[in-house]
Amino acid sequence: MAPKPAPELQVSQWFNTQSALDLETLRGKVVVINAFQILCQGCVHQSVPQMKRMVQGFDPNHVAVLGLHTVFEHHEAMTPEALETFIHRHRLELPIGVDMADGKRGLPLTMQAYHMQGTPTLILIDKNGYLRMQRFGHKDDLSVGVAVGKLLAEPASVR
């Protein structure tokens, strides 16, 4: 994938953070975004545990790990209240945003901006705000760790 500026996140609500997050504020860090749904079995069994391991394994001064709850089906069941219960039950401590609905029960806005195919989707953004990887489906921990390590080794541009 040729690097291109990462689209900004369009989030209606954040959990586990004192203030709203945006990619501009996170510049200088590698940003890992895991787009998931609470009713997606691949997300629950693979990507959510992987998010927890990444939070534990990477220095938050250099890597920002974010969850993005992107609901494109079963809207009635996957409300922010249900997500809050899920976060508590799974002891998720990382910042998690709710992808902003399009108002028509279609694809949420961040999902549209990134042309996601579904969940789980893993997104890596480099220190300069460029989209460097986007993967639909599960990617193993070792491969993700290597990709993040390569991005950490790259220099950040001077702003």
Secondary structure as the mmCIF struct_conf table of DSSP 4:
data_model
#
loop_
_struct_conf.conf_type_id
_struct_conf.id
_struct_conf.beg_label_comp_id
_struct_conf.beg_label_asym_id
_struct_conf.beg_label_seq_id
_struct_conf.end_label_comp_id
_struct_conf.end_label_asym_id
_struct_conf.end_label_seq_id
STRN STRN1 LYS A 4 PRO A 5
HELX_LH_PP_P HELX_LH_PP_P1 ALA A 6 LEU A 9
STRN STRN2 VAL A 11 PHE A 15
BEND BEND1 ASN A 16 SER A 19
TURN_TY1_P TURN_TY1_P1 LEU A 23 GLY A 28
BEND BEND2 LYS A 29 LYS A 29
STRN STRN3 VAL A 30 PHE A 36
TURN_TY1_P TURN_TY1_P2 ILE A 38 LEU A 39
HELX_RH_AL_P HELX_RH_AL_P1 GLN A 41 GLY A 42
HELX_RH_PI_P HELX_RH_PI_P1 CYS A 43 SER A 47
HELX_RH_AL_P HELX_RH_AL_P2 VAL A 48 GLY A 57
BEND BEND3 PHE A 58 PHE A 58
TURN_TY1_P TURN_TY1_P3 PRO A 60 HIS A 62
STRN STRN4 VAL A 63 HIS A 69
BEND BEND4 PHE A 72 GLU A 73
TURN_TY1_P TURN_TY1_P4 HIS A 75 ALA A 77
BEND BEND5 MET A 78 MET A 78
HELX_RH_AL_P HELX_RH_AL_P3 PRO A 80 ARG A 89
TURN_TY1_P TURN_TY1_P5 HIS A 90 ARG A 91
BEND BEND6 LEU A 94 LEU A 94
STRN STRN5 ILE A 96 ASP A 99
HELX_LH_PP_P HELX_LH_PP_P2 MET A 100 ALA A 101
BEND BEND7 GLY A 103 GLY A 106
HELX_RH_AL_P HELX_RH_AL_P4 LEU A 109 ALA A 113
TURN_TY1_P TURN_TY1_P6 TYR A 114 HIS A 115
BEND BEND8 GLY A 118 PRO A 120
STRN STRN6 THR A 121 ILE A 125
TURN_TY1_P TURN_TY1_P7 LYS A 127 ASN A 128
BEND BEND9 GLY A 129 GLY A 129
STRN STRN7 TYR A 130 PHE A 136
BEND BEND10 GLY A 137 GLY A 137
HELX_RH_AL_P HELX_RH_AL_P5 ASP A 141 ALA A 153
BEND BEND11 GLU A 154 GLU A 154
HELX_LH_PP_P HELX_LH_PP_P3 PRO A 155 VAL A 158
#
